[in-house]
Each structure stands twice: as C-alpha cells, then as structure tokens.
C-alpha cells in the first residue's frame, strides 16, 4: 500500500491547481488535493482525494512535497510550518522547470506583462517550431507540456509564482516595472520587489536581461553584467541614447516607437499604431526587441506592431456612444496602471473604484487634477476614492454600480472620452477584472440602444 509520504499535496483548486493535478497524473505521481473553500473536482479528476476546509499543518507534514497555487498566500501559517519542518513546498513554476528543457523567455512586471508576453509569443510564432505562451497569462504553464516539449516558451510570471520558485533560470528575462501592488499578499513592498528580482537569480553568461532604464535597476544591471549576462535597457525617453535599445521617443510633434535590429535602429511613428498610450507602446517595443534578438525579421516585426490592436480590458477602445468615445481599462487594478491610462488623454470622464488592496492613492492626485473632468466612483467601499477626488478638486458622484456609473457619465454635458480605469481590483463586486470590463461594455452598449 502506498505510504502518504510518497504523495504530493496540491493546494488550491483553481485553474493552476487543477493543471498541476493533471500534470502529476501524466507523470504518474500520486497526489491529494486541498482547498479551503467547498469546491468540487471536475469529472476527469473524481478519482483524486479532495480535502476541503482550513489547511492543517499536521496533515501537510505527512506529504513528501506540497505544490501551492499562486492565489494561496505564501505566508499561510500551515505552509510556513510545513516549510519550517523541512517539507518541500513550492509552486507550479518549479514543477514546470523540472520537466521543461527548451528555450525559456520570462516576463514579469506589475503592469503590462500580459501585453508584452502575448506580443512576444505572436512574433516568435513566426520562427521554425514557433513559441508557446503560458503562466499568469491564462494558460497554466504545465498545460504547455501536455503534448510534449515546445521549442520555445514565453512565461508571464507573477510575484506569487516567483516568490515560491527556487530553480528558475530563463535564457531571456524581461522586467517591465515594479510598482505598488498586492500589499495584501506580500509582507512589505520590499518583499514584493524581491520576488520580482528572483527571476534573475540564476542567470549566467549567454543569457540576456532586458531592464527598464531607470536608476532603480542600475545595481541589478551591474550585477548581471559581472556574471556575463547581456543586459539591455528600454524606456520612454526624450532624446536618443545609444544605451537604450527599445522604447518610445517622445517629441512635441509626434512620438516614435523604436527597437534595434542588430546594430540598426528601427522606428515607427506612434500615430501609425493601433495601440494607444505610451506605456502600451513601450510594452510592444520591448516585444519587438525580444523578437529581433531571436532573429525575427524587421518586416515581420513592423507589420505585427502596426496591426496589433491590444488586448481586451487594457486601454481598449470599445465604442462611440452618447457622442463620446469609451475605453475599457478594467485591467488597471492598481494606481500606477490607472496613472498610465489617464495620462494617455488630455481630459476624460473617469470611472474608478473597487477593492483597493491596501494601496495608497496619493500618487493619483496630481494626475487626476490634470486629466479628469468628471468622475464616477463604483465599488462597495468608496471613501478612499471620494477623498482622492476631493483632494484633486474634481466633480464626482458615487455611483456604486457600473450600470449607474455609465448612466451618470452619459448625462454629463461634455464630449470627453469615458475611461474605466479603476485603480482597484474587482473582487468586491465581480469575480475578476474581465467580468467587470464586460459589464462596463454591456452597460455602454445598452445605453447606445436607448439613445
């Protein structure tokens, strides 16, 4: 009879946890499942033992290994005690790394990582044997191994995945930014930053790192260069600097996106792009640089950049209704993401609010004062957003619901665009940001049928 100590415990039965269980079945490893909620396993996993209710450390101590889903707090007392007692506790990333031997490109950042990851995968798909994308982007990374070994994989990695990974060694690593976020899931801002930087821990000569060109990352760049890693920098700049290989050049008359194809700088007028906002244009410039470094031709890169319409819920144009343009940026779940969106407009009607995740809104005050003409606050707890708008001197109403907010904006006597960019998570009213964005679009379309 199999001893439980030869089994693996899988914690969290969301999308990632279920992918871990299916992977373990493929590699013939016995496991048991745990979730603190009253969940049920899908039909294809009915033969697996499922434990629901509060995690108990004494139960976990009986397992050889524990694999923890990204949505489970790494600081959970049961997990902390298991680690202290010598149980091997890790996430799906290390499990993936133990079974993948191809080329690995890793992308992280507080904001923009999905756009960059998606664009990198799109461009590298044009190479022989293509490129798969997974991780935090929506496809669990272990699902990428269901049909064998992909030639190349680009992974979008969250701080939660990185903090519990010990063996990550990407061939090419991209760090877009580290801004305030997830204060409710990390011990401190320093711990959040440290989780992101873990991506570079094992990089060596022959690897490439692409870093933002701010002084915050100079020490990391120097450390990587000492190890023989090729370090490249990107950013939004006001004049060309040969040390910056990709990004957006800002000018009074027009902005230009640029990247380097070998030693040759390639440029595109930002006005020719379908993607709006310097932050998004910087993200696709990063993708262009990665693609160029892997040998994708300049013509293919240029065509892809000009035809890319962006991703849903990321500063997405969703229609012209009630004599104004409407933009869905529901993915802006923290203040810095909302700042990037707001600064893409001269003036907007702003829909904000939701689950604040313990993040301060102070950095938004000046931006809101400059770019917002009217605001609607949604969410169950609106006080912090009301205080922000009062400080900024912006007229606002507390709409609470999305449908009411859309109606409140439509009643305003201006023709400025409408921007949903909440600066907050959605789980106080929705299951996730995509559901919130869909509700916004539906309310806007309903408004259009009534006009």
C-alpha positions in Angstrom: 0.0 0.0 0.0 1.3 3.5 -1.0 2.5 5.5 2.0 1.1 9.0 2.1 4.6 10.3 2.5 5.2 9.3 -1.2 2.4 11.5 -2.3 2.2 15.2 -3.2 -0.3 17.6 -1.8 -1.7 20.2 -4.2 -3.1 23.3 -2.5 -5.7 25.4 -4.3 -8.1 24.0 -6.8 -8.3 27.0 -9.2 -7.1 26.8 -12.8 -3.5 26.4 -11.9 -4.0 23.8 -9.1 -6.1 21.7 -11.5 -3.4 21.9 -14.1 -0.9 20.7 -11.5 -3.0 17.7 -10.7 -3.5 16.7 -14.3 0.3 17.1 -14.9 1.0 14.9 -11.9 -1.3 12.3 -13.4 0.5 12.4 -16.7 3.9 11.8 -15.0 2.4 9.1 -12.7 2.8 10.9 -9.4 0.1 10.3 -6.8 -1.4 13.4 -5.2 -4.2 14.7 -3.0 -6.0 18.0 -3.3 -6.7 20.7 -0.8 -8.9 23.8 -0.9 -10.2 25.9 2.0 -13.4 26.5 0.0 -16.2 24.0 -0.5 -15.1 23.2 -4.1 -15.7 20.1 -6.2 -13.2 18.5 -8.6 -14.2 18.2 -12.3 -15.3 14.9 -13.7 -11.9 13.8 -15.0 -10.4 14.1 -11.5 -13.0 12.3 -9.5 -10.5 9.6 -8.6 -8.4 12.1 -6.6 -8.8 12.6 -2.9 -10.1 16.1 -2.1 -9.8 17.8 1.3 -11.8 21.0 1.9 -11.8 23.3 4.9 -9.0 25.0 6.8 -5.5 23.9 6.0 -3.9 21.9 8.8 -0.1 21.9 9.1 -0.1 18.5 10.8 -1.8 17.0 7.7 0.7 18.6 5.3 3.6 17.3 7.3 2.6 13.8 6.1 3.4 14.6 2.5 6.7 14.4 0.7 6.0 17.6 -1.3 3.5 20.4 -1.3 2.7 22.3 -4.5 0.9 25.7 -3.8 -1.2 27.6 -6.3 -0.3 31.3 -6.9 -3.5 32.5 -5.3 -2.7 31.0 -2.0 -0.9 33.3 0.4 2.7 32.0 0.8 2.6 33.2 4.4 -0.3 30.9 5.3 0.6 29.5 8.8 0.1 25.9 7.7 2.5 26.4 4.8 5.0 28.3 6.9 5.1 25.5 9.4 5.5 22.8 6.7 8.5 24.7 5.3 10.0 25.1 8.8 9.6 21.3 9.3 11.5 20.5 6.1 8.7 19.7 3.8 9.5 20.7 0.2 6.9 23.4 -0.6 6.9 25.1 -4.0 4.8 26.3 -6.9 3.9 25.3 -10.4 6.9 27.1 -11.8 9.5 24.8 -10.3 7.4 21.8 -11.3 7.4 23.1 -14.8 11.1 23.8 -14.8 11.8 20.2 -13.7 10.1 18.9 -16.8 11.0 21.5 -19.5 14.2 21.6 -21.4 13.6 24.1 -24.2 14.3 27.8 -24.6 12.6 29.9 -21.8 11.7 33.5 -22.0 10.4 35.0 -18.8 8.4 38.3 -18.4 7.4 40.0 -15.2 6.3 43.4 -14.0 3.5 45.0 -12.1 1.8 46.3 -15.2 2.0 45.4 -18.9 3.3 41.9 -18.7 0.4 40.3 -20.5 0.6 42.6 -23.4 4.4 42.1 -23.7 4.1 38.3 -23.3 1.3 38.0 -25.8 3.2 40.1 -28.4 6.5 38.2 -27.9 4.7 34.9 -28.4 2.9 36.3 -31.5 6.2 37.4 -33.1 8.2 34.3 -32.1 5.5 32.1 -33.5 6.8 33.1 -37.0 10.1 31.2 -36.2 10.6 27.5 -37.1 8.7 25.4 -34.4 7.1 28.5 -33.1 6.6 29.6 -29.5 4.0 28.8 -26.8 2.8 31.3 -24.1 1.6 30.5 -20.6 1.9 31.1 -16.9 0.0 34.1 -15.4 -1.3 34.9 -18.9 -4.2 32.5 -18.7 -2.8 29.2 -19.9 -1.3 27.3 -16.9 2.3 26.6 -17.8 2.1 22.9 -17.1 -0.6 22.6 -19.7 2.1 23.5 -22.3 3.7 20.2 -21.6 0.6 18.1 -22.2 1.7 17.3 -25.8 5.4 17.2 -25.5 8.3 19.7 -25.3 7.7 23.1 -27.0 10.8 24.5 -28.7 10.3 27.9 -27.0 8.1 29.1 -24.2 7.4 32.6 -23.0 6.0 32.7 -19.5 4.3 35.6 -17.9 5.3 35.4 -14.2 3.5 36.9 -11.2 5.2 37.9 -8.0 3.3 34.9 -6.4 4.8 32.5 -8.8 8.3 34.0 -8.5 8.4 34.1 -4.7 8.0 30.3 -4.4 10.4 29.4 -7.2 13.9 28.2 -6.4 15.2 26.9 -9.8 14.2 29.5 -12.3 16.9 30.1 -15.0 15.4 31.9 -18.1 17.5 32.3 -21.2 15.9 35.7 -21.7 14.3 37.7 -18.9 12.2 40.9 -19.2 11.4 43.1 -16.2 8.9 45.8 -17.2 8.4 47.6 -13.9 7.8 47.2 -10.2 5.2 49.4 -8.8 2.9 49.3 -5.7 0.6 46.4 -5.8 -0.5 43.3 -3.8 0.1 44.9 -0.5 -2.4 42.4 0.9 -0.4 39.4 -0.3 3.2 40.3 0.5 4.8 41.2 3.8 6.1 44.5 2.5 6.9 46.5 -0.7 10.5 45.2 -0.3 9.3 41.6 -0.3 7.2 42.3 -3.4 10.2 43.7 -5.2 12.5 40.9 -4.1 10.0 38.4 -5.5 10.2 40.0 -8.9 14.0 40.2 -8.9 14.2 36.4 -8.1 13.8 36.0 -11.9 17.4 36.9 -12.4 19.0 34.9 -9.6 20.4 32.1 -11.7 21.2 33.9 -14.9 24.7 33.4 -16.3 26.9 34.1 -19.3 25.0 33.6 -22.6 21.7 34.8 -21.1 20.0 38.2 -21.8 18.2 40.5 -19.5 16.0 43.5 -20.6 15.5 46.1 -17.9 13.8 49.5 -17.6 16.3 52.3 -18.0 15.7 53.9 -14.6 18.4 54.2 -11.9 16.4 51.8 -9.7 17.7 48.9 -11.8 21.3 50.1 -12.3 22.7 47.9 -9.5 20.9 44.8 -10.8 22.2 45.6 -14.3 25.8 45.8 -13.0 25.4 42.6 -11.0 24.2 40.8 -14.1 26.9 42.2 -16.3 29.5 40.9 -13.8 28.0 37.5 -14.2 28.4 37.7 -18.0 24.7 38.3 -18.7 24.0 40.6 -21.7 22.0 43.5 -20.3 19.8 45.7 -22.4 17.8 48.7 -21.3 14.4 50.1 -22.6 12.3 53.1 -21.7 10.3 56.2 -22.6 12.8 58.8 -23.5 13.0 62.4 -24.7 16.2 62.0 -26.8 18.0 59.1 -28.3 20.6 57.4 -26.1 22.6 54.5 -27.6 22.4 52.6 -24.3 18.6 52.4 -24.7 17.7 49.7 -27.2 13.9 49.9 -27.3 11.0 52.1 -26.2 9.2 55.3 -27.1 10.9 58.6 -28.1 8.7 61.5 -27.0 8.6 64.6 -29.1 6.4 67.7 -29.3 5.0 66.9 -32.7 4.9 63.1 -32.6 6.2 60.1 -30.7 8.1 57.3 -32.2 8.4 53.6 -31.2 11.9 52.1 -31.7 13.9 48.9 -31.3 17.3 47.6 -32.6 17.6 45.1 -35.3 21.2 44.1 -34.6 23.1 47.5 -34.7 20.4 49.2 -36.8 17.7 51.3 -35.0 14.2 50.7 -36.4 11.4 53.3 -35.8 7.7 53.6 -36.3 5.5 56.7 -35.8 3.3 56.0 -32.8 0.5 57.7 -34.8 0.6 54.7 -37.1 -0.1 52.2 -34.3 -3.5 51.0 -33.3 -2.3 50.6 -29.6 -2.9 53.8 -27.5 -0.8 55.1 -24.7 2.9 55.4 -24.3 3.0 52.6 -21.6 1.4 50.1 -24.0 3.6 51.3 -26.9 6.6 50.7 -24.7 5.5 47.2 -24.0 5.2 46.3 -27.6 8.6 47.9 -28.3 10.0 45.5 -25.7 8.4 42.6 -27.5 9.9 43.9 -30.8 13.3 43.9 -29.2 13.0 40.3 -27.9 11.8 39.2 -31.3 14.7 40.9 -33.1 17.2 39.3 -30.7 15.7 35.9 -31.6 16.1 36.6 -35.3 12.6 37.6 -36.4 12.9 39.9 -39.4 12.2 43.7 -39.2 9.5 43.5 -41.8 7.5 40.9 -39.8 8.0 42.9 -36.6 6.8 46.1 -38.2 3.7 44.5 -39.7 2.8 42.9 -36.4 3.3 46.2 -34.4 1.1 48.2 -36.8 -1.7 45.6 -36.9 -1.7 44.8 -33.1 -5.0 46.2 -31.6 -4.0 45.5 -28.0 -5.7 43.1 -25.6 -9.2 43.2 -24.0 -9.6 45.3 -20.9 -6.3 47.2 -21.5 -7.0 50.7 -22.6 -9.3 49.1 -25.2 -11.5 51.3 -27.4 -14.9 49.7 -27.1 -17.2 52.1 -29.0 -18.6 55.6 -29.7 -21.9 56.1 -27.8 -23.7 59.1 -26.5 -21.4 61.4 -28.6 -18.2 60.3 -26.9 -15.6 57.5 -27.1 -15.5 54.8 -24.5 -12.4 53.0 -23.3 -12.2 49.8 -21.2 -9.1 49.6 -19.0 -10.5 47.3 -16.4 -7.1 45.5 -16.0 -5.9 48.7 -14.2 -6.1 47.1 -10.8 -3.6 49.4 -9.1 -2.9 53.2 -9.0 0.1 53.1 -11.3 -1.8 51.4 -14.1 -4.6 54.0 -13.8 -2.0 56.8 -14.0 -0.6 55.3 -17.2 -4.1 55.2 -18.7 -5.2 58.7 -17.5 -2.0 60.4 -18.9 -2.9 58.9 -22.3 -5.7 61.5 -22.5 -5.9 65.3 -22.3 -9.3 65.1 -20.5 -11.6 62.2 -19.6 -14.6 61.2 -17.7 -13.2 58.6 -15.3 -14.9 55.6 -13.7 -12.9 54.4 -10.7 -13.1 52.4 -7.5 -13.3 48.8 -6.3 -11.2 46.7 -4.0 -8.2 48.9 -3.1 -5.8 46.0 -1.8 -4.4 48.3 0.8 -2.7 50.6 -1.7 -2.4 54.4 -1.2 -3.9 56.7 -3.8 -1.7 59.7 -3.1 0.2 59.4 -6.4 -3.0 59.8 -8.4 -4.0 63.3 -7.0 -2.0 65.4 -9.5 -2.7 63.2 -12.4 -6.5 63.2 -11.7 -6.4 67.0 -11.2 -4.8 67.5 -14.6 -6.7 64.9 -16.7 -10.1 64.2 -15.2 -13.1 66.5 -15.8 -15.7 64.3 -14.0 -15.6 61.0 -12.2 -17.9 58.2 -11.0 -17.0 56.0 -8.1 -18.0 52.4 -8.1 -17.5 49.6 -5.5 -18.6 48.7 -2.1 -16.2 50.9 -0.2 -15.9 54.3 -1.9 -14.4 56.5 0.8 -10.8 56.5 -0.3 -11.7 57.4 -3.9 -14.0 60.1 -2.7 -11.2 61.6 -0.7 -8.9 61.4 -3.7 -11.3 63.3 -5.9 -11.9 65.9 -3.3 -8.2 66.5 -3.0 -7.9 66.8 -6.8 -10.8 69.2 -6.9 -12.7 67.1 -9.5 -16.5 66.9 -9.6 -17.8 63.4 -9.0 -20.7 61.2 -8.0 -20.8 58.0 -6.0 -22.5 55.6 -8.5 -21.7 52.4 -6.6 -22.7 50.1 -9.6 -21.3 50.0 -13.1 -24.7 50.5 -14.8 -25.4 53.6 -12.7 -21.8 54.9 -13.4 -22.3 54.6 -17.2 -25.6 56.4 -17.0 -24.1 59.1 -14.8 -21.3 59.7 -17.2 -23.7 59.8 -20.2 -25.7 62.6 -18.5 -22.7 64.9 -18.3 -22.6 68.0 -20.6 -19.3 67.3 -22.2 -18.0 65.2 -25.1 -14.7 64.0 -23.5 -13.9 60.2 -23.7 -15.1 57.9 -20.9 -12.4 55.8 -19.3 -12.9 52.8 -17.0 -9.5 52.5 -15.3 -10.5 51.6 -11.7 -7.1 51.7 -9.9 -8.5 48.8 -7.9 -9.2 45.1 -8.0 -12.7 43.9 -8.8 -13.5 41.2 -6.3 -15.7 43.4 -4.1 -18.4 43.2 -6.9 -17.1 40.8 -9.6 -15.2 37.5 -9.9 -12.4 39.2 -11.8 -11.4 42.3 -13.8 -12.6 40.7 -17.1 -16.1 40.3 -15.7 -16.0 44.0 -14.6 -14.9 45.1 -18.1 -17.6 43.1 -19.8 -20.2 44.7 -17.5 -18.9 48.1 -18.5 -19.1 47.3 -22.2 -22.6 45.8 -21.8 -23.8 48.9 -20.0 -22.4 51.1 -22.6 -24.0 49.1 -25.4 -27.3 49.2 -23.6 -27.0 52.9 -23.4 -26.4 53.1 -27.1 -29.7 51.2 -27.9 -31.6 53.7 -25.7 -30.3 56.8 -27.4 
